[in-house]
Amino acid sequence: MFYERSEDYRPLFWAMGHPIYVNTLIFIAHIAAFTLGGLALFTFGGAVIVPLLLSTNEVLYHGQIWRLVSYIIFLPTDKWSAINFIFAMGFLFYFGRQVEEYIGRKVYAILYSGLVLLPAVLLCLVGLEWPQVYPGFNSAYPGGYGTIFGVFVAYATLYPGVQISIWFVNLPAKGWAFVLLGVLTLANMAQHDPIGLGGLWTDAAIGYLGMRYIGAGRGLEWITNWLDDRRTQRLARQHNFKVLEDKKATDSIDAILEKISKRYSPYSTERHSPGPRIDQNAPVNG
């Protein structure tokens, strides 16, 4: 398939003859964090997880702002987390590359930063009312997976009709986005995890609205159209007779213009009756 390419799609630098893009750097950082996290778990045990979690109290009252980013780190807490990490990195490597290619490195860096920071800040503000550690690595929605899912939603917004085969099931990208969003939503609801649920939907909204904002598809035209329709309906209720009168006048003018165009068009099939014939040899009276 042909993917559109931004003029800003350029590597950050080159390493041993290979271009390193923003998505490539993020991909390498995730793998490095996963590896170091596994070694730390082996050496120090599960205590190394606690300083990485997103905690409202620790961020707001103790200045541990690194938690706004560290909560997305994947850790090999069990064999399933390792398998999930492989799938997540596959999604990031392929779909993140296509998104960066479309929007360019600067916008992609802003998008990924938003996927990481905005849910964290929002959940910290929510945590002022309901203090809770987020997300907990036994949760159905660890923060890193939500971030990767946001990247996939961005891809599905750019290329909604692209067929993707996952687990031998062929669906368009838009269809997979809805399926994964539904599955993750049910998983969070089953585990009574409203914080994870809020983070999931926030990432999905950022991925979708971010691409609409830069003009993917029809951009945010659907919002302006909806607002215009609402305004038109309100005015129609207030000035019903005037609107109907204007509509009739417009229809009448359109009908007249259409009739004129048909009458004088050289391609018209209508036959016009000739006017009265004048006999030039007839005597003129008076």
Backbone as a ProteinNet text record, in pm:
[ID]
protein_1_A
[PRIMARY]
MFYERSEDYRPLFWAMGHPIYVNTLIFIAHIAAFTLGGLALFTFGGAVIVPLLLSTNEVLYHGQIWRLVSYIIFLPTDKWSAINFIFAMGFLFYFGRQVEEYIGRKVYAILYSGLVLLPAVLLCLVGLEWPQVYPGFNSAYPGGYGTIFGVFVAYATLYPGVQISIWFVNLPAKGWAFVLLGVLTLANMAQHDPIGLGGLWTDAAIGYLGMRYIGAGRGLEWITNWLDDRRTQRLARQHNFKVLEDKKATDSIDAILEKISKRYSPYSTERHSPGPRIDQNAPVNG
[TERTIARY]
83.8	0	87.2	39.3	110.8	72.4	172.1	148.6	200.1	123	165.1	282.5	368.9	490.4	500	525.5	541.5	681.1	690.1	821	910.7	850.2	927.6	965.5	939.1	976.4	1124.2	1206.6	1351.5	1409	1521.6	1581.5	1639.7	1638.7	1701.6	1853.2	1905.1	2048.9	2069	2192.5	2227.4	2319	2299.2	2382.3	2426.5	2554.5	2613.1	2545.7	2518.5	2461.1	2311.3	2244.6	2099.4	2031.7	1923.4	1852.7	1774.7	1783.3	1711.1	1604.4	1478.1	1364.9	1313	1215.9	1157.4	1097.5	1021.1	959.4	1064.1	1170.7	1279.4	1341.9	1362.7	1422.3	1330.2	1200.1	1103.6	1103.7	1108.1	1110.9	1233.5	1350.2	1474.4	1465.9	1409.3	1398.9	1309.9	1199.6	1111.6	1184.1	1257.2	1328.2	1436.4	1509.2	1612.9	1551.9	1438.1	1373	1321.5	1267.7	1218.9	1333.5	1446.6	1563	1618.3	1637.9	1690.4	1592.1	1462.1	1361.7	1363.7	1382.4	1391.8	1512.2	1627.2	1747.1	1728.5	1659.1	1634.9	1541.5	1438.8	1348.5	1423.1	1514.2	1591.9	1684.4	1738.5	1837.8	1772.7	1671.8	1616	1474.7	1410.3	1275.4	1169.6	1046.6	933.3	931.7	1020.6	1021.5	1057.1	1123.2	1163.5	1042.6	928.8	810.2	748.4	749.5	675.5	716	845	880.6	841.6	798.9	764.1	615.9	533.3	389.3	346.7	237.2	183.4	96.4	148	77.1	52.7	-71.9	-107	-30.9	-27.6	38.9	187	252.1	396.3	430.3	344.7	370.7	343.3	226.3	183.8	246.3	272.6	317.4	463.2	525.1	665.4	752.7	694	773.1	833.3	779.4	835.2	772.1	811.9	747.8	788	893.3	929.9	820.9	734.2	625.6	527.5	523.6	436.8	479.5	602.5	654.5	685.6	738.9	785.9	674	550	439.5	415.6	469.1	447	552.3	649.2	755.2	696.1	727.9	687.5	789	738.8	826.1	788	887.4	859.7	823.5	703.9	662.5	623.5	583	551.7	566	543.1	563.2	461.1	340	238.7	273	332.3	372.6	481.4	567.7	670.7	608.9	509.6	441.8	365	295.8	222.7	316.9	435.2	533.9	576.9	592.7	631.3	524	397.6	288.1	283.9	302.1	297.1	408.5	528.1	638.6	617.7	552.1	518.4	423	323.1	229.4	302.6	388.5	458.7	552.3	626.5	726.5	660.2	552.6	491.1	397.9	300.5	200.1	255.5	342.7	404.1	488.9	558.2	639.5	553	436.4	348.1	287.5	255.3	200.8	305.5	428	535.1	563.3	557.7	581.3	476.7	355.3	246.3	253	277.8	266.9	401.7	512.6	643.1	692	821.3	882.1	841.5	826.2	792.1	652	556.1	418.2	405.6	480.7	474.5	530.8	638.8	695	594.4	521.8	419.2	305.5	265.6	157.9	194.9	312.7	351.7	366.7	420.2	430.9	292.7	196.8	60.9	-1.6	24.4	-29.6	26.3	146.7	207.7	165.2	173.6	158.7	13.2	-69	-206.1	-287.2	-285.9	-359	-303.7	-170.9	-110.2	-154.3	-150.4	-190.9	-339	-420.6	-564.4	-594.1	-526.8	-552.1	-497.9	-392.8	-344.4	-446.8	-508.5	-611.1	-731.2	-768.5	-877.9	-838.6	-709.5	-661.1	-664.6	-679.1	-693.7	-820.9	-922	-1046.7	-1046.7	-984.2	-979.6	-834.8	-756.7	-616.1	-602.5	-521.2	-503.9	-376.7	-308.6	-189.6	-233.9	-174.5	-213.4	-90.5	-98.3	-216.1	-209.7	-91	-77.6	-45.5	64.7	107.9	25.9	-65.5	-157.9	-289.5	-295.2	-417.1	-433.9	-559.8	-584.9	-534.1	-502.7	-457.8	-333.4	-216	-93	-76.8	-15.7	-8	58.4	163.2	233.5	146	58	-30.8	-131.1	-175.7	-266.1	-199.8	-73	1.1	15.8	52.3	66.3	-68.7	-175	-307.6	-345.3	-306.5	-330.6	-261.6	-140	-69.3	-146.7	-198.8	-275.8	-404.3	-470.4	-590.3	-555.8	-440.3	-396.6	-378.7	-319	-302.3	-437.8	-529.4	-661.9	-739.4	-711.3	-775.6	-719.9	-589.5	-526.9	-564.4	-566.2	-591.4	-701	-824.5	-931	-966	-943.9	-985.5	-879.2	-758.4	-650.7	-682	-673.3	-701.2	-582.5	-609.9	-506.7	-546.4	-452.1	-476.6	-409.9	-491.7	-442.5	-508.3	-426.8	-476.9	-564.3	-519.2	-585.3	-724.3	-751.1	-877.8	-849.4	-915	-897.3	-1005.4	-962.1	-1055.2	-987.3	-1065.3	-1003.7	-948.4	-854.1	-790.1	-892.6	-993.1	-1097.3	-1171.6	-1197	-1265.7	-1183.9	-1052.9	-966.6	-959.1	-960.2	-956.7	-1078.2	-1196.2	-1318.1	-1314.4	-1264.9	-1259.2	-1166.2	-1046.2	-950.2	-999.5	-1061.9	-1115.4	-1224.9	-1309.9	-1414.9	-1360	-1260.8	-1202.2	-1133.9	-1052.5	-982.6	-1079.9	-1186.6	-1287.3	-1354.1	-1393.5	-1454.6	-1358.5	-1230.1	-1131.5	-1118.1	-1114.8	-1105.8	-1231	-1346.4	-1471.4	-1478.1	-1431.9	-1435.2	-1345	-1234.9	-1143.1	-1172.3	-1285.7	-1325.9	-1212.7	-1163.2	-1049.8	-1091.9	-1162.8	-1206.1	-1090.8	-979.5	-863.6	-803	-786	-734.8	-829	-959.6	-1058.7	-1051.7	-1037.2	-1024.9	-899.5	-787.8	-663.9	-673.7	-738.5	-755.7	-832.3	-946.7	-1029.5	-963.8	-885.4	-812.3	-710.2	-634.8	-536.6	-605	-717.2	-789.9	-838	-888.7	-936.6	-822.2	-706.7	-591.4	-546.7	-539	-498.8	-594.1	-724.9	-824.4	-831.3	-851.3	-867.9	-739.1	-624.1	-498	-484.2	-522.9	-515	-622.1	-739.6	-843.1	-800.1	-732.2	-690	-592	-505.1	-408.7	-467.7	-594.8	-662.1	-684.9	-664.2	-688.7	-836.7	-867.7	-1006.9	-1067.4	-1174.1	-1235.5	-1195.2	-1088.6	-1047.6	-1155.4	-1173.2	-1278.3	-1401.5	-1415.7	-1529.4	-1661.6	-1662.5	-1788.1	-1837.1	-1744.2	-1785.4	-1846.4	-1777	-1829.1	-1960.6	-1971.6	-2097.9	-2211.6	-2181.9	-2284.2	-2327.6	-2230.7	-2264.4	-2344.8	-2306.3	-2381.6	-2523.8	-2538.6	-2673.3	-2759.3	-2700	-2775.3	-2816	-2725.1	-2756.3	-2864.7	-2858.6	-2959.8	-3096.4	-3101.3	-3228.9	-3288	-3203.3	-3252.5	-3308.9	-3237.8	-3286.9	-3414.9	-3422.9	-3544	-3665.2	-3646.6	-3759.1	-3800.1	-3700.9	-3731.7	-3793.3	-3749.4	-3795.7	-3850.1	-3946.6	-3995.6	-4048.7	-4136.3	-4198.7	-4096.2	-4003.8	-3903.9	-3814.8	-3776.1	-3690.9	-3763.8	-3892.2	-3968.1	-3983.4	-4007.9	-4024.8	-3895.7	-3783.8	-3655.7	-3628.1	-3666.1	-3641.6	-3722.8	-3851.3	-3934	-3877.9	-3833.2	-3777	-3652.9	-3568.6	-3447.9	-3483.6	-3581.5	-3623.7	-3678.4	-3755.8	-3813.4	-3705.3	-3608.1	-3497.6	-3419.3	-3391.7	-3318.7	-3395.2	-3528.9	-3608.5	-3603.5	-3610.5	-3605.1	-3470.2	-3361.7	-3228.2	-3209.5	-3261.3	-3249.3	-3326.2	-3445.3	-3525.3	-3455.4	-3395.5	-3323.7	-3204.8	-3131.4	-3013.5	-3051.7	-3165	-3209.4	-3256.5	-3319.7	-3378.1	-3270.7	-3164.2	-3063.2	-2935.2	-2932.7	-2814.4	-2808.5	-2690.6	-2679.4	-2699.3	-2692	-2708.3	-2848.6	-2937.8	-3073.3	-3150	-3233.2	-3313.7	-3449.6	-3479.8	-3608.8	-3614.3	-3728.9	-3751.3	-3843.7	-3796.1	-3873.8	-3956.2	-4080.8	-4167.2	-4121.2	-4109.9	-4061.1	-4162.9	-4118.4	-4207.3	-4282.4	-4371.3	-4448.3	-4358.6	-4385.6	-4306.2	-4353	-4258.7	-4289.7	-4261.8	-4362.5	-4345.3	-4294.5	-4170.2	-4109.3	-4175.2	-4243.8	-4308.9	-4450.8	-4499.1	-4636.3	-4642.8	-4750.4	-4760.7	-4776.3	-4718.4	-4725.5	-4838.5	-4931.3	-5046.6	-5010.1	-5069.2	-5053.6	-4918.2
-119.5	0	124.4	231.8	358.2	442.5	486	571.4	711.5	812	949.3	981.1	1070.1	1101.6	1251.9	1291.3	1431.8	1479.8	1608.5	1665.6	1665.7	1658	1657.5	1516.1	1417.1	1280	1259.8	1290.3	1278.9	1214.9	1144.3	1083.8	1189.1	1157.3	1245.9	1243.1	1123	1104	966.4	936.3	806.2	732.5	603.4	520.3	397.2	385.8	272.8	252.3	363.7	357.9	340.1	340.2	321.4	450.7	491.1	612.7	587.5	680.7	672.4	781.7	737.7	830.1	843.7	932	949.9	819.5	751.6	625.6	518.7	518.6	423.3	446.3	572.9	605.1	564.2	587.6	545.5	393.8	325.4	179.2	126.9	184.7	142.8	172.7	288.5	325.8	226.9	183.9	86.7	-46	-90.9	-217.8	-206.6	-94	-75.4	-71.6	-0.5	7	-129.6	-206.6	-340.3	-430.3	-420.7	-503.5	-465	-334.2	-288.7	-317.2	-303.2	-333.4	-479.7	-568.3	-710.9	-742.1	-679.6	-700.9	-645.4	-530.6	-472.1	-559.3	-616.6	-707.2	-829.9	-881.1	-999.4	-967.5	-845.2	-808.7	-761.3	-674.8	-610.3	-655.6	-729.5	-776.2	-673.9	-699	-618.4	-477.3	-444.8	-309.8	-204.4	-243.5	-145.1	-92.8	-162.1	-119.3	5.9	12.9	118.2	258.9	292.3	430.1	466.7	367.9	395.1	422.6	383.8	398.7	545	574.9	710.3	727.6	801.3	824.6	974.1	1010.4	1151.2	1216.5	1152.1	1210.3	1232.5	1133.6	1144.6	1252.6	1267.4	1368.7	1508.6	1527.5	1661.6	1709.6	1618.5	1661.6	1628.7	1544.4	1510.3	1539.1	1595.8	1640.3	1529.8	1409.2	1298.6	1299.6	1401.6	1423.4	1319.3	1243.2	1139.2	1033.4	1024.2	926.9	959	1084.4	1121.6	1053.8	1003.6	934.6	788.2	761.2	625.8	523.3	568.9	472.7	393.3	439.8	367.6	259.6	246.2	146	5.5	-78.2	-219.4	-295.8	-383.2	-463.8	-611.1	-699.6	-843.5	-905.7	-873.8	-925.9	-1073.2	-1120.4	-1261.5	-1291.7	-1418	-1456.1	-1389.8	-1365.9	-1303	-1157.8	-1090	-951.9	-944.5	-1045	-1047.9	-1068.5	-1158.9	-1182.6	-1058.4	-995.7	-872.8	-762	-758.4	-657.7	-676.7	-799.8	-827	-776.3	-804.4	-755.5	-603.1	-541.9	-395.8	-332.8	-389.8	-335.1	-356.1	-465.9	-485.6	-378.2	-347.6	-240.7	-107.6	-77.3	50.3	61.4	-43.6	-37.7	-15.7	-88.7	-80	40.9	50	154.6	291.8	294.9	422.7	478.1	391.6	436.5	498.5	436.6	490.8	624.9	637.8	764.9	874.5	844.8	944.5	981.6	883.9	911.7	1007.1	998.3	1082.8	1223.5	1235	1365.2	1432.2	1359.6	1419	1398.8	1418.2	1385.2	1480.3	1610.6	1705.3	1679	1665.1	1641.7	1506.3	1407.1	1274.6	1279.2	1354.1	1367.8	1435.1	1535.7	1601.9	1505.4	1427.4	1329.6	1228.3	1170.7	1067.8	1128.3	1249.5	1316.2	1339.6	1378.7	1398.1	1269.3	1158.6	1029	985.1	1030.4	993.8	1088.7	1219.7	1317.9	1354.9	1372.7	1420.2	1323.4	1191.2	1102.1	1105.9	1117.9	1120.5	1244.1	1360.4	1483.7	1478.7	1431.2	1422.3	1329.8	1215.4	1119.7	1168.9	1249.2	1309.5	1407.9	1484.2	1578.8	1505	1394.6	1312.4	1252.8	1216.7	1156	1248.6	1380	1471.9	1441.9	1392.3	1354.8	1208.9	1123.3	980.5	934.7	953.3	913.7	765.2	735.7	596.2	584.1	474.3	449.5	401.6	459.1	425.9	378.9	275.7	195.2	65.7	31.6	-99.3	-200.1	-271.7	-357.1	-485	-508.9	-620.7	-576.6	-447.9	-394.3	-444.1	-439.7	-476.5	-369.7	-252	-141.6	-76.7	-137.8	-67.6	51.3	157.6	280.7	267.3	186	171.9	117.8	26.6	-31	73.5	159.8	265.9	361.5	392.2	481.2	419.5	292.6	223.3	215.3	192.6	187.5	322.6	430.6	563.3	582.9	529.2	534.6	456.8	339.9	260.9	332.1	398.3	474.9	586.7	649.3	752.6	693.6	574.9	508.4	475.1	422	386.2	508.5	623.7	747.3	792.4	773.2	811.4	715.6	585.8	483.1	388.1	436.1	353	229.9	230.6	118.3	15.1	33.9	-61.7	-194	-302.1	-434.5	-483.6	-525.9	-574.6	-713.8	-805.4	-942.2	-964.4	-985.6	-1014.9	-1144	-1237.5	-1368.6	-1430.6	-1417.1	-1475.6	-1416.5	-1299.2	-1230.6	-1103.5	-1089.7	-973.2	-870.1	-751.7	-641.6	-512.5	-411.6	-280.6	-222.8	-131.8	-73	-11	54.5	115.1	8.8	-106.2	-213.6	-267.7	-286.9	-335	-233.9	-105.5	-3.7	-16.9	-36.2	-52.4	-183.1	-291	-420	-411.5	-357.5	-348.8	-254.5	-144.4	-52.2	-119.9	-198	-268.3	-373	-451.3	-556.6	-496.5	-391.1	-328.6	-260.4	-204.1	-142.5	-246.6	-359.6	-466.4	-520.7	-532.2	-582.9	-489.8	-359.2	-264.6	-264.5	-276.7	-281.7	-407.8	-520.4	-646.1	-639.9	-565.7	-554.3	-431.9	-364.5	-248.5	-145.5	-110.5	-18.7	107.4	199.4	320.6	410.5	407.9	489	440.5	307.7	252.6	278.2	270.6	295.6	439.3	532.3	672.5	698.8	635.5	652.3	594.9	479.9	416.3	506.4	557.3	640.5	775.4	824.9	950	932	821.8	794.5	776.3	705.2	685	818.5	905.9	1037	1122.2	1116.6	1194.5	1146.8	1014.9	961.7	1001	995.4	1026.7	1176.4	1256	1399.6	1465.7	1410.6	1466.5	1456	1341.9	1324.9	1406.6	1417.6	1501	1647.4	1689.2	1828.6	1867.4	1773.7	1806.1	1786	1744.3	1738.7	1601.2	1494.4	1359.7	1341.5	1271.3	1254.5	1389.9	1424.3	1556.5	1651.2	1617	1701.1	1707.3	1823.1	1843.9	1906.3	1885.7	1942.4	1892.4	1766.1	1710.8	1787.1	1842.9	1920.4	2053	2122.2	2250.1	2231.4	2122.3	2096.3	2071.7	1995.7	1968.2	2097.2	2183.5	2310.6	2399	2399.6	2479.2	2427.1	2294.5	2237.2	2273.6	2267.1	2304	2450.9	2537	2679.5	2705.6	2634.7	2651.1	2606.6	2495.3	2446.6	2542.9	2602.2	2697.9	2822	2870.8	2986.7	2953.8	2829.7	2789.6	2788.6	2747.8	2748.1	2890.7	2980	3117	3196	3167.6	3242.7	3146.1	3069.7	2961.3	3011.1	3112.5	3158.2	3220.5	3294.8	3358.2	3255.6	3154	3049.9	2976.3	2942.5	2873	2960	3090.4	3180.7	3190.6	3203.8	3210.1	3082.5	2970.5	2841.9	2830.9	2876.6	2871.8	2963.9	3081.5	3173.8	3115.9	3050.1	2988.3	2877.8	2792.8	2685.7	2742.6	2853.2	2913.8	2967.2	3035.1	3087.6	2975.3	2867.8	2753.7	2692.4	2681.8	2623.4	2710.4	2844.3	2935.2	2926.4	2926.1	2916.9	2786	2678	2548.9	2549.1	2612.1	2617.3	2700.3	2812.2	2897.1	2823.2	2752.2	2680.8	2572.7	2505.9	2403.3	2464.2	2581.1	2641.9	2690.6	2748.2	2809.4	2728.3	2611.5	2527	2467.5	2466.8	2406	2256.1	2196.2	2051	2015	2113.3	2086.8	2006.8	1913.2	1829.1	1890.3	2003.3	2066	2129.3	2124	2187.6	2307.2	2423.7	2543.8	2573.6	2613	2645	2775	2778.2	2900.4	3011.1	3133	3247	3261.3	3358.4	3377.4	3411.4	3343.5	3367.5	3495.2	3572.9	3696.5	3680.6	3701.3	3691	3825.8	3822.6	3948.1	4003.6	3914.8	3959.4	4010.6	3997.2	4041.8	4194	4250.4	4396.8	4454.5	4570.4	4639	4738.1	4727.3	4819.2	4949.7	5053.7	5187.4	5236.8
0	0	0	-63.3	-66.9	53.4	130.8	245.6	214.3	253.4	232.3	323.8	274.9	349.5	370.6	494.3	528.5	487.8	458.6	427.7	551	668.8	793.4	837.6	753	788.8	756.7	854.9	840.1	965.6	952.7	1072.5	1164.8	1293.4	1390.9	1375.9	1353.5	1331.8	1271.8	1241.5	1184.8	1281.7	1295.1	1382.8	1305.5	1284.2	1211.5	1075.2	1009.3	875.7	871.8	988.2	993.6	1040.1	973.9	1016.6	1146	1237.4	1364.4	1364.7	1352	1353.6	1497.3	1516.1	1649.7	1699.1	1613.3	1654.8	1682.7	1604.4	1628.6	1765	1800.4	1929.4	2043.5	2027.5	2130.4	2143.9	2031.3	2030.7	2105.7	2077.4	2144.9	2294.4	2330.1	2472	2547.6	2486.3	2551.6	2574.4	2474.6	2488.5	2596.4	2597.9	2699.1	2839.3	2855.2	2986.2	3029.9	2934.6	2965.7	3012.6	2945.5	2981.5	3117.8	3138.3	3267	3379.9	3351.7	3453.2	3492.6	3394	3425	3511.6	3480.9	3562.2	3703.9	3713.7	3846.1	3928.3	3864	3935.3	3984.9	3903.5	3942	4059.9	4061.3	4163.4	4293.2	4280.2	4399	4433.3	4346.1	4373.8	4332.5	4372.9	4331.1	4385	4478.4	4535.2	4431.3	4323	4222	4144.3	4152.2	4077.9	4139.8	4272.7	4343	4300.2	4288	4249.7	4107.1	4027.9	3888.7	3868.7	3964.1	3948.4	3954.4	3888.5	3890.1	4013.6	4110.1	4235.6	4251.5	4276.6	4291.2	4406.1	4519.6	4636.8	4610.9	4550.6	4530	4426.5	4326.3	4222.7	4275.1	4339.3	4377.8	4507.5	4601.2	4733.3	4762.5	4680.4	4702.9	4581.3	4477.1	4362.3	4278.3	4284.9	4205.6	4065.6	3989.6	3859.7	3756.3	3780.4	3684.5	3670	3769.9	3763.4	3649.7	3603.7	3492	3362.8	3359.5	3240.9	3270.6	3390.3	3420.9	3428.6	3443.6	3457.3	3329.9	3214.8	3089.1	3065.7	3157	3138.6	3152	3056.4	3062.2	3146.2	3235.2	3318.2	3304.5	3295.7	3282.5	3416.2	3466.6	3596.2	3588.8	3470.4	3450.5	3301.5	3264	3124.1	3031.2	3082.3	2998.4	2970.5	3067.3	3043.4	2937.1	2932.4	2828.4	2690.2	2681.3	2552.8	2509.3	2603.5	2570.4	2525.7	2586.1	2547.3	2402	2359	2220.9	2124.9	2156.5	2072.1	2070.9	2188.4	2196.3	2113.1	2119.1	2041.5	1891.5	1855.6	1715.1	1664.7	1746.2	1711.4	1699.1	1797.3	1797.5	1677.5	1649.3	1542.2	1406.9	1378.8	1246.8	1235.2	1324.3	1310.4	1348.2	1449	1484.1	1371.5	1299.7	1186.1	1078.2	1050.6	946.5	988.9	1116.6	1164.6	1154.8	1197.4	1188.5	1043.3	953.8	812.6	756.8	806.2	756.7	815	946.1	1011.4	1036	1017.7	1040.6	1183.1	1200.3	1329.5	1441.8	1411.5	1517.4	1571.2	1479.5	1522.9	1591.3	1542.2	1605.3	1746.8	1766.6	1900.9	1993.9	1943.2	2024.1	2054.6	1953.2	1973.4	2080.7	2070.9	2168.3	2308	2315.4	2445.5	2505.2	2419.8	2468.4	2516.9	2445.1	2486.5	2621.2	2653.2	2780.9	2892.5	2866.1	2973.3	3003.2	2899.9	2924.8	3011.2	2984.1	3075.5	3217.5	3229.5	3362.2	3440	3374.7	3441.6	3477.2	3383.8	3409.5	3526.6	3529.7	3636.6	3770.5	3766.7	3891.3	3946.2	3856.4	3901.1	3957.4	3890.1	3942.5	4077.3	4088.6	4211.7	4331.5	4308.1	4420	4499.4	4429	4494.6	4538.3	4455.6	4486.7	4481.4	4585.9	4585.7	4556.3	4457.7	4418	4335.3	4349.1	4268.2	4131.9	4027.4	3889.6	3813.8	3729.3	3710.4	3787.6	3845.8	3909.1	3801.6	3814.5	3704.3	3692.6	3785.3	3770.1	3707.5	3668.7	3609.5	3467.4	3419.1	3279.6	3185.2	3237.6	3153.5	3211.5	3194.3	3228	3134.6	3186.8	3111.3	2976.1	2965.8	2839.5	2729	2762.6	2661.1	2611.2	2700.1	2658.2	2561.2	2586.4	2497.3	2358.5	2354.5	2225.6	2155.9	2232.3	2172.6	2112.3	2177.4	2121.7	1988.6	1974	1845.4	1739.5	1777.9	1681.3	1641	1734.7	1701.1	1603	1622.7	1528.3	1388.8	1380.8	1251.9	1189.5	1270.2	1218.8	1173.1	1231.5	1187.8	1053.5	1033.8	906.6	794.5	825	723.4	772.5	783	842.3	761.1	630.2	546.4	519	571.1	547	616.4	542.2	597.5	680.6	803.8	895.2	941.5	934.8	979.1	1114.4	1216.9	1351.5	1397.7	1439.1	1481.9	1372.4	1248.5	1130.9	1106.6	1163	1140.5	1062.4	948.6	862.9	891.7	933.5	956.6	912.7	875	849.7	978.8	965.2	1083.3	1177	1120.2	1204.1	1284.1	1221.9	1291.6	1407.3	1384.5	1492.1	1606.9	1574.2	1679.6	1770.2	1711.9	1792	1871.4	1809.9	1879.2	2000.4	1980	2089.9	2198.6	2158.6	2257.8	2340.4	2275	2347.3	2441.7	2395.4	2479.2	2601.2	2579.6	2692	2787.8	2734.2	2819.7	2909	2850	2928.9	3033.4	2997.2	3091.9	3211.7	3185.8	3297.2	3381.8	3317	3393.4	3477.4	3423.6	3498.3	3621	3611	3724.1	3810.7	3784.6	3864.4	3870.2	3753.4	3742.6	3667.9	3732	3662.1	3620.7	3696.5	3661.4	3529.6	3518.6	3393.9	3277.8	3304.3	3200.8	3151.2	3244.8	3205.6	3125.1	3164.2	3088.7	2949.2	2937.1	2806.3	2710.3	2755.7	2668.7	2640.5	2735.6	2711.1	2600.5	2605.1	2499.4	2364.5	2363.8	2238.6	2181.9	2269	2223.3	2170.7	2234.9	2188.9	2051.4	2033.5	1903.9	1792.9	1821.8	1719.4	1690.8	1795.6	1776.5	1728.5	1769.9	1722.7	1572.2	1516	1371.3	1300.3	1360.3	1300.3	1299.3	1403.7	1414.4	1304.4	1265.5	1160.1	1021.8	1014.4	884.9	828.3	904.3	853	825.3	715.9	678	643.4	708.9	691.8	804.1	875.5	985.6	1092.1	1149.7	1249	1185.2	1053.7	982.5	1037.4	1084.8	1135.3	1257.9	1337.9	1454.2	1409.5	1317.9	1270.2	1195.6	1117.8	1048.2	1146.2	1251.6	1352.3	1421.8	1455.2	1518.7	1424.1	1295.2	1198.1	1181.9	1180.3	1168.6	1289	1406.5	1526.3	1521.7	1476.3	1468.1	1364.9	1251.8	1147.7	1196.3	1267.4	1318.9	1421.1	1503.3	1601.5	1533.6	1431.8	1358.9	1282.8	1231.6	1158.5	1249.6	1373.5	1467.3	1505.1	1509.7	1547.8	1432.9	1309.6	1193	1088.7	1130	1045.2	911	913.6	790.7	696.2	752.2	667.5	601.1	675.9	619.7	508.5	531.2	427.8	304.2	324.4	211.8	131.2	201.3	131.5	56.2	115.3	49.7	-78.4	-73.9	-193.7	-301.2	-259.1	-356.4	-421.3	-340.2	-394.9	-492.3	-453.6	-543.8	-673.7	-666	-785.7	-877.8	-821.8	-901.5	-966.8	-890.6	-947.1	-1062.5	-1051.1	-1158.5	-1284.1	-1266.8	-1381.5	-1452.1	-1370.8	-1430.4	-1504.6	-1448.6	-1515.2	-1647.7	-1650.2	-1772.2	-1879.3	-1836.7	-1932.2	-1990.4	-1906.6	-1955.9	-2054.8	-2031.5	-2125.1	-2257.2	-2249.9	-2370.4	-2466.1	-2410.6	-2494.9	-2506	-2446.5	-2458.3	-2598.8	-2663.1	-2796.9	-2794	-2675.4	-2661.9	-2616.4	-2609.6	-2563.1	-2665.5	-2619	-2707.8	-2734.7	-2670.8	-2691.9	-2830	-2892	-3021.2	-2998.5	-3043.1	-3020.4	-3144.5	-3127.3	-3241.2	-3305.2	-3439.4	-3504.7	-3492.1	-3501.4	-3496.6	-3627.9	-3644.3	-3767.9	-3885.3	-3999.6	-4120.2	-4189.8	-4243.4	-4312.2	-4461.2	-4544.2	-4689	-4741.3	-4787.8	-4833	-4959.1	-5040.3	-5163.4	-5141.4	-5020.5	-4992.9	-4996.3	-5048.3	-5053.2	-4915.4	-4902.1	-4772.9	-4777.8	-4686.3	-4681.7	-4616	-4670.8	-4610.2	-4638.6
[MASK]
++++++++++++++++++++++++++++++++++++++++++++++++++++++++++++++++++++++++++++++++++++++++++++++++++++++++++++++++++++++++++++++++++++++++++++++++++++++++++++++++++++++++++++++++++++++++++++++++++++++++++++++++++++++++++++++++++++++++++++++++++++++++++++++++++++++++++++++++++++++++++++++

